[in-house]
């Protein structure tokens, strides 16, 4: 009888951990960069590669950094939402074009609309890695001091925009 107790106890513990893991939302992976300064970068602008854009250029502004790519299926899902958001001028949106070809990215924006105040080209993915990007799309809310306050993993949805992102943006803009 005792020889069954230990294997049964181990099995029960494993089932409990599995149950906890299955109940977690994969879009809510905690980022170690939340409440820390955004990684400094300077990249060529997508539309005008002779000009660069750096994190410091947004100093004093609350803004969104949206990581996207023309090859990303989920980016197309969120894109109309970002286009509508950009029409409101509620918050500047900077695009980080991730591991993409410039011509493909420009064609994609021409075809689907350009919600970005500007986009930068992260061809080798180095800046994305510095931001801890798991995959595209991802969106960061960055405050006036350049501190990351929120990370949306996966497409921005109307629900995430209305319930989480824009209330946070408004709060940060008011402070």
C-alpha atoms as an extended CHARMM CRD file, in Angstrom:
* protein
*
       175  EXT
         1         1  UNK       CA              0.0000000000        0.0000000000        0.0000000000  PROA      1               0.0000000000
         2         2  UNK       CA              2.7840000000        2.4680000000        0.9040000000  PROA      2               0.0000000000
         3         3  UNK       CA              4.5550000000        1.8990000000       -2.4300000000  PROA      3               0.0000000000
         4         4  UNK       CA              1.5570000000        3.5460000000       -4.1930000000  PROA      4               0.0000000000
         5         5  UNK       CA              1.3800000000        6.6330000000       -1.9710000000  PROA      5               0.0000000000
         6         6  UNK       CA              4.5080000000        8.4120000000       -3.2660000000  PROA      6               0.0000000000
         7         7  UNK       CA              3.7540000000        7.9030000000       -7.0030000000  PROA      7               0.0000000000
         8         8  UNK       CA              0.1510000000        8.9700000000       -6.4000000000  PROA      8               0.0000000000
         9         9  UNK       CA              1.2940000000       12.1050000000       -4.5450000000  PROA      9               0.0000000000
        10        10  UNK       CA              3.7260000000       13.0040000000       -7.3620000000  PROA      10              0.0000000000
        11        11  UNK       CA              0.9470000000       12.4630000000       -9.9060000000  PROA      11              0.0000000000
        12        12  UNK       CA             -1.4590000000       14.7140000000       -7.9890000000  PROA      12              0.0000000000
        13        13  UNK       CA              1.1710000000       17.4860000000       -7.7520000000  PROA      13              0.0000000000
        14        14  UNK       CA              1.8390000000       17.2650000000      -11.5010000000  PROA      14              0.0000000000
        15        15  UNK       CA             -1.8820000000       17.4440000000      -12.2730000000  PROA      15              0.0000000000
        16        16  UNK       CA             -2.2290000000       20.5450000000      -10.0640000000  PROA      16              0.0000000000
        17        17  UNK       CA              0.6760000000       22.2960000000      -11.8460000000  PROA      17              0.0000000000
        18        18  UNK       CA             -0.7380000000       21.3230000000      -15.2440000000  PROA      18              0.0000000000
        19        19  UNK       CA             -4.1450000000       22.6970000000      -14.2520000000  PROA      19              0.0000000000
        20        20  UNK       CA             -2.6020000000       25.9920000000      -13.1360000000  PROA      20              0.0000000000
        21        21  UNK       CA             -0.5800000000       26.2560000000      -16.3510000000  PROA      21              0.0000000000
        22        22  UNK       CA             -3.5720000000       25.5980000000      -18.5750000000  PROA      22              0.0000000000
        23        23  UNK       CA             -5.4910000000       28.3510000000      -16.8050000000  PROA      23              0.0000000000
        24        24  UNK       CA             -2.9110000000       31.0460000000      -17.6390000000  PROA      24              0.0000000000
        25        25  UNK       CA             -3.3800000000       33.4470000000      -20.5480000000  PROA      25              0.0000000000
        26        26  UNK       CA             -0.3630000000       33.2500000000      -22.9230000000  PROA      26              0.0000000000
        27        27  UNK       CA             -0.9450000000       36.8980000000      -23.9230000000  PROA      27              0.0000000000
        28        28  UNK       CA             -0.2180000000       37.9540000000      -20.3470000000  PROA      28              0.0000000000
        29        29  UNK       CA              3.4040000000       36.9000000000      -20.2170000000  PROA      29              0.0000000000
        30        30  UNK       CA              5.0190000000       39.2930000000      -17.7480000000  PROA      30              0.0000000000
        31        31  UNK       CA              7.7300000000       41.4420000000      -19.2880000000  PROA      31              0.0000000000
        32        32  UNK       CA             10.8300000000       42.1730000000      -17.2070000000  PROA      32              0.0000000000
        33        33  UNK       CA             10.9460000000       45.5940000000      -18.9170000000  PROA      33              0.0000000000
        34        34  UNK       CA              7.6870000000       46.8930000000      -17.4360000000  PROA      34              0.0000000000
        35        35  UNK       CA              8.4010000000       50.0080000000      -15.3240000000  PROA      35              0.0000000000
        36        36  UNK       CA             11.9700000000       50.1470000000      -16.6560000000  PROA      36              0.0000000000
        37        37  UNK       CA             13.4670000000       52.5460000000      -19.1990000000  PROA      37              0.0000000000
        38        38  UNK       CA             12.9270000000       51.4650000000      -22.7890000000  PROA      38              0.0000000000
        39        39  UNK       CA             16.1240000000       50.2980000000      -24.4800000000  PROA      39              0.0000000000
        40        40  UNK       CA             17.8240000000       53.1540000000      -26.3020000000  PROA      40              0.0000000000
        41        41  UNK       CA             17.9360000000       52.8230000000      -30.0680000000  PROA      41              0.0000000000
        42        42  UNK       CA             18.4540000000       54.7820000000      -33.2430000000  PROA      42              0.0000000000
        43        43  UNK       CA             17.2080000000       53.3290000000      -36.5280000000  PROA      43              0.0000000000
        44        44  UNK       CA             16.6460000000       54.4740000000      -40.0850000000  PROA      44              0.0000000000
        45        45  UNK       CA             13.1320000000       55.6200000000      -40.8690000000  PROA      45              0.0000000000
        46        46  UNK       CA             11.2640000000       53.2830000000      -43.2050000000  PROA      46              0.0000000000
        47        47  UNK       CA             10.0180000000       55.9720000000      -45.6010000000  PROA      47              0.0000000000
        48        48  UNK       CA             13.1520000000       58.1210000000      -45.4870000000  PROA      48              0.0000000000
        49        49  UNK       CA             16.1350000000       55.8440000000      -44.7290000000  PROA      49              0.0000000000
        50        50  UNK       CA             18.5560000000       58.7840000000      -44.7630000000  PROA      50              0.0000000000
        51        51  UNK       CA             16.8370000000       60.0500000000      -41.6020000000  PROA      51              0.0000000000
        52        52  UNK       CA             17.0540000000       58.2670000000      -38.2860000000  PROA      52              0.0000000000
        53        53  UNK       CA             14.6990000000       58.0850000000      -35.3530000000  PROA      53              0.0000000000
        54        54  UNK       CA             15.7890000000       57.5260000000      -31.7750000000  PROA      54              0.0000000000
        55        55  UNK       CA             13.9780000000       56.7910000000      -28.5440000000  PROA      55              0.0000000000
        56        56  UNK       CA             15.0130000000       60.2100000000      -27.2320000000  PROA      56              0.0000000000
        57        57  UNK       CA             13.0080000000       61.8500000000      -30.0520000000  PROA      57              0.0000000000
        58        58  UNK       CA              9.8130000000       60.9800000000      -28.1550000000  PROA      58              0.0000000000
        59        59  UNK       CA             10.9990000000       62.3890000000      -24.8310000000  PROA      59              0.0000000000
        60        60  UNK       CA              8.1610000000       64.1750000000      -23.0480000000  PROA      60              0.0000000000
        61        61  UNK       CA              5.4460000000       62.2770000000      -24.9540000000  PROA      61              0.0000000000
        62        62  UNK       CA              3.3310000000       59.2480000000      -24.1520000000  PROA      62              0.0000000000
        63        63  UNK       CA              3.3890000000       56.9930000000      -27.2170000000  PROA      63              0.0000000000
        64        64  UNK       CA              2.8930000000       53.5010000000      -28.5830000000  PROA      64              0.0000000000
        65        65  UNK       CA              5.6200000000       51.4010000000      -30.1720000000  PROA      65              0.0000000000
        66        66  UNK       CA              3.9820000000       48.8100000000      -32.4100000000  PROA      66              0.0000000000
        67        67  UNK       CA              6.1970000000       45.9760000000      -33.6320000000  PROA      67              0.0000000000
        68        68  UNK       CA              4.9340000000       44.7630000000      -37.0210000000  PROA      68              0.0000000000
        69        69  UNK       CA              5.9820000000       43.0960000000      -40.2750000000  PROA      69              0.0000000000
        70        70  UNK       CA              4.5080000000       42.6430000000      -43.7410000000  PROA      70              0.0000000000
        71        71  UNK       CA              4.8400000000       38.8600000000      -43.4060000000  PROA      71              0.0000000000
        72        72  UNK       CA              2.8730000000       38.8120000000      -40.1310000000  PROA      72              0.0000000000
        73        73  UNK       CA             -0.6770000000       37.4640000000      -40.4370000000  PROA      73              0.0000000000
        74        74  UNK       CA             -1.7370000000       38.7410000000      -36.9960000000  PROA      74              0.0000000000
        75        75  UNK       CA             -0.4610000000       42.2250000000      -37.8640000000  PROA      75              0.0000000000
        76        76  UNK       CA             -3.0640000000       42.3880000000      -40.5970000000  PROA      76              0.0000000000
        77        77  UNK       CA             -5.7270000000       41.5050000000      -37.9970000000  PROA      77              0.0000000000
        78        78  UNK       CA             -4.8160000000       44.4520000000      -35.7520000000  PROA      78              0.0000000000
        79        79  UNK       CA             -3.9870000000       46.9170000000      -38.5170000000  PROA      79              0.0000000000
        80        80  UNK       CA             -7.5080000000       48.3650000000      -39.0720000000  PROA      80              0.0000000000
        81        81  UNK       CA             -7.7380000000       49.0280000000      -35.3320000000  PROA      81              0.0000000000
        82        82  UNK       CA             -4.4580000000       50.9540000000      -35.4050000000  PROA      82              0.0000000000
        83        83  UNK       CA             -5.5690000000       52.8810000000      -38.4980000000  PROA      83              0.0000000000
        84        84  UNK       CA             -8.7350000000       53.9860000000      -36.6740000000  PROA      84              0.0000000000
        85        85  UNK       CA             -6.7560000000       54.8780000000      -33.5500000000  PROA      85              0.0000000000
        86        86  UNK       CA             -4.3690000000       57.0100000000      -35.6000000000  PROA      86              0.0000000000
        87        87  UNK       CA             -7.2930000000       59.0040000000      -37.0230000000  PROA      87              0.0000000000
        88        88  UNK       CA             -8.2020000000       60.1060000000      -33.4960000000  PROA      88              0.0000000000
        89        89  UNK       CA             -4.7270000000       61.5540000000      -32.8600000000  PROA      89              0.0000000000
        90        90  UNK       CA             -5.1330000000       60.3550000000      -29.2610000000  PROA      90              0.0000000000
        91        91  UNK       CA             -1.5880000000       59.0180000000      -29.0520000000  PROA      91              0.0000000000
        92        92  UNK       CA              1.4160000000       58.9420000000      -31.3990000000  PROA      92              0.0000000000
        93        93  UNK       CA              2.1000000000       55.4940000000      -32.8480000000  PROA      93              0.0000000000
        94        94  UNK       CA              5.6080000000       54.5720000000      -33.9620000000  PROA      94              0.0000000000
        95        95  UNK       CA              6.0310000000       51.4090000000      -36.0010000000  PROA      95              0.0000000000
        96        96  UNK       CA              8.9990000000       49.1110000000      -35.5400000000  PROA      96              0.0000000000
        97        97  UNK       CA              9.1580000000       47.1480000000      -38.7820000000  PROA      97              0.0000000000
        98        98  UNK       CA             10.6950000000       43.8780000000      -37.5940000000  PROA      98              0.0000000000
        99        99  UNK       CA             12.9140000000       41.6020000000      -39.7240000000  PROA      99              0.0000000000
       100       100  UNK       CA             11.2850000000       42.7470000000      -42.9350000000  PROA      100             0.0000000000
       101       101  UNK       CA             12.3220000000       43.9160000000      -46.3870000000  PROA      101             0.0000000000
       102       102  UNK       CA             11.8570000000       47.6610000000      -46.8580000000  PROA      102             0.0000000000
       103       103  UNK       CA             10.0160000000       47.3250000000      -50.1940000000  PROA      103             0.0000000000
       104       104  UNK       CA              7.6360000000       44.7090000000      -48.7730000000  PROA      104             0.0000000000
       105       105  UNK       CA              6.8880000000       46.9130000000      -45.7630000000  PROA      105             0.0000000000
       106       106  UNK       CA              6.2490000000       50.0040000000      -47.8840000000  PROA      106             0.0000000000
       107       107  UNK       CA              3.9240000000       48.0680000000      -50.2190000000  PROA      107             0.0000000000
       108       108  UNK       CA              2.0460000000       46.6670000000      -47.2230000000  PROA      108             0.0000000000
       109       109  UNK       CA              1.4850000000       50.1470000000      -45.7710000000  PROA      109             0.0000000000
       110       110  UNK       CA              0.3920000000       51.4710000000      -49.1760000000  PROA      110             0.0000000000
       111       111  UNK       CA             -2.1080000000       48.6460000000      -49.5010000000  PROA      111             0.0000000000
       112       112  UNK       CA             -3.5840000000       48.6110000000      -45.9760000000  PROA      112             0.0000000000
       113       113  UNK       CA             -3.0240000000       52.1840000000      -44.7800000000  PROA      113             0.0000000000
       114       114  UNK       CA             -0.3770000000       53.7620000000      -42.6130000000  PROA      114             0.0000000000
       115       115  UNK       CA             -1.3860000000       54.3210000000      -38.9740000000  PROA      115             0.0000000000
       116       116  UNK       CA              2.1120000000       55.3200000000      -37.9090000000  PROA      116             0.0000000000
       117       117  UNK       CA              3.4740000000       58.7770000000      -37.2610000000  PROA      117             0.0000000000
       118       118  UNK       CA              6.6010000000       57.1090000000      -38.5910000000  PROA      118             0.0000000000
       119       119  UNK       CA              8.0840000000       53.6460000000      -38.8820000000  PROA      119             0.0000000000
       120       120  UNK       CA             11.6470000000       52.5550000000      -38.3610000000  PROA      120             0.0000000000
       121       121  UNK       CA             13.3240000000       49.5730000000      -39.9400000000  PROA      121             0.0000000000
       122       122  UNK       CA             14.7220000000       46.8770000000      -37.6300000000  PROA      122             0.0000000000
       123       123  UNK       CA             15.9710000000       44.6210000000      -40.4250000000  PROA      123             0.0000000000
       124       124  UNK       CA             18.2410000000       42.4550000000      -38.2830000000  PROA      124             0.0000000000
       125       125  UNK       CA             15.8270000000       42.3600000000      -35.3120000000  PROA      125             0.0000000000
       126       126  UNK       CA             18.3340000000       43.6940000000      -32.7940000000  PROA      126             0.0000000000
       127       127  UNK       CA             16.0570000000       46.3940000000      -31.3380000000  PROA      127             0.0000000000
       128       128  UNK       CA             13.1980000000       43.8900000000      -31.1470000000  PROA      128             0.0000000000
       129       129  UNK       CA             15.4420000000       41.5790000000      -29.1560000000  PROA      129             0.0000000000
       130       130  UNK       CA             16.3820000000       44.4560000000      -26.8170000000  PROA      130             0.0000000000
       131       131  UNK       CA             12.6530000000       45.0500000000      -26.2220000000  PROA      131             0.0000000000
       132       132  UNK       CA             12.1060000000       41.3490000000      -25.4870000000  PROA      132             0.0000000000
       133       133  UNK       CA              9.8660000000       40.7830000000      -28.4910000000  PROA      133             0.0000000000
       134       134  UNK       CA              8.5570000000       37.2140000000      -28.5630000000  PROA      134             0.0000000000
       135       135  UNK       CA              6.9240000000       37.6130000000      -31.9560000000  PROA      135             0.0000000000
       136       136  UNK       CA              4.9630000000       40.1280000000      -33.9310000000  PROA      136             0.0000000000
       137       137  UNK       CA              2.7670000000       41.9570000000      -33.3440000000  PROA      137             0.0000000000
       138       138  UNK       CA              3.5750000000       43.4290000000      -29.9720000000  PROA      138             0.0000000000
       139       139  UNK       CA              2.7360000000       46.9090000000      -28.7320000000  PROA      139             0.0000000000
       140       140  UNK       CA              4.3940000000       48.8900000000      -25.9570000000  PROA      140             0.0000000000
       141       141  UNK       CA              3.0170000000       51.8890000000      -24.0740000000  PROA      141             0.0000000000
       142       142  UNK       CA              5.9250000000       54.2130000000      -23.2910000000  PROA      142             0.0000000000
       143       143  UNK       CA              5.5740000000       57.1760000000      -20.9440000000  PROA      143             0.0000000000
       144       144  UNK       CA              6.9670000000       60.7250000000      -21.0980000000  PROA      144             0.0000000000
       145       145  UNK       CA             10.2040000000       59.6610000000      -19.3970000000  PROA      145             0.0000000000
       146       146  UNK       CA             10.7860000000       56.7830000000      -21.8240000000  PROA      146             0.0000000000
       147       147  UNK       CA              9.6790000000       54.0880000000      -19.3820000000  PROA      147             0.0000000000
       148       148  UNK       CA              7.7590000000       51.0570000000      -20.6470000000  PROA      148             0.0000000000
       149       149  UNK       CA              4.4250000000       50.9190000000      -18.8140000000  PROA      149             0.0000000000
       150       150  UNK       CA              2.6020000000       48.1520000000      -20.6680000000  PROA      150             0.0000000000
       151       151  UNK       CA              3.2210000000       45.4240000000      -23.2350000000  PROA      151             0.0000000000
       152       152  UNK       CA              0.4730000000       43.9490000000      -25.4120000000  PROA      152             0.0000000000
       153       153  UNK       CA              1.5160000000       40.5710000000      -26.7590000000  PROA      153             0.0000000000
       154       154  UNK       CA             -0.3050000000       39.6820000000      -29.9520000000  PROA      154             0.0000000000
       155       155  UNK       CA             -2.7410000000       41.8220000000      -31.8970000000  PROA      155             0.0000000000
       156       156  UNK       CA             -4.2630000000       44.9220000000      -30.3520000000  PROA      156             0.0000000000
       157       157  UNK       CA             -7.9720000000       44.2140000000      -30.0480000000  PROA      157             0.0000000000
       158       158  UNK       CA            -10.7830000000       46.7230000000      -29.5870000000  PROA      158             0.0000000000
       159       159  UNK       CA            -11.2450000000       45.3370000000      -26.0790000000  PROA      159             0.0000000000
       160       160  UNK       CA             -7.5420000000       45.7350000000      -25.1620000000  PROA      160             0.0000000000
       161       161  UNK       CA             -7.5420000000       49.2320000000      -26.6230000000  PROA      161             0.0000000000
       162       162  UNK       CA            -10.6720000000       50.3770000000      -24.7670000000  PROA      162             0.0000000000
       163       163  UNK       CA            -10.1240000000       48.6190000000      -21.4550000000  PROA      163             0.0000000000
       164       164  UNK       CA             -6.3570000000       48.6920000000      -20.9810000000  PROA      164             0.0000000000
       165       165  UNK       CA             -4.2560000000       50.6630000000      -23.4510000000  PROA      165             0.0000000000
       166       166  UNK       CA             -6.1730000000       53.9340000000      -23.8490000000  PROA      166             0.0000000000
       167       167  UNK       CA             -7.0770000000       54.3290000000      -20.1430000000  PROA      167             0.0000000000
       168       168  UNK       CA             -3.3730000000       53.9040000000      -19.3510000000  PROA      168             0.0000000000
       169       169  UNK       CA             -2.3810000000       56.3610000000      -22.0970000000  PROA      169             0.0000000000
       170       170  UNK       CA             -4.8330000000       58.9720000000      -20.7820000000  PROA      170             0.0000000000
       171       171  UNK       CA             -3.5830000000       58.4840000000      -17.2100000000  PROA      171             0.0000000000
       172       172  UNK       CA              0.0360000000       58.8800000000      -18.2970000000  PROA      172             0.0000000000
       173       173  UNK       CA             -0.7520000000       61.9250000000      -20.4500000000  PROA      173             0.0000000000
       174       174  UNK       CA             -2.4550000000       63.5950000000      -17.4750000000  PROA      174             0.0000000000
       175       175  UNK       CA              0.4720000000       63.0310000000      -15.1330000000  PROA      175             0.0000000000
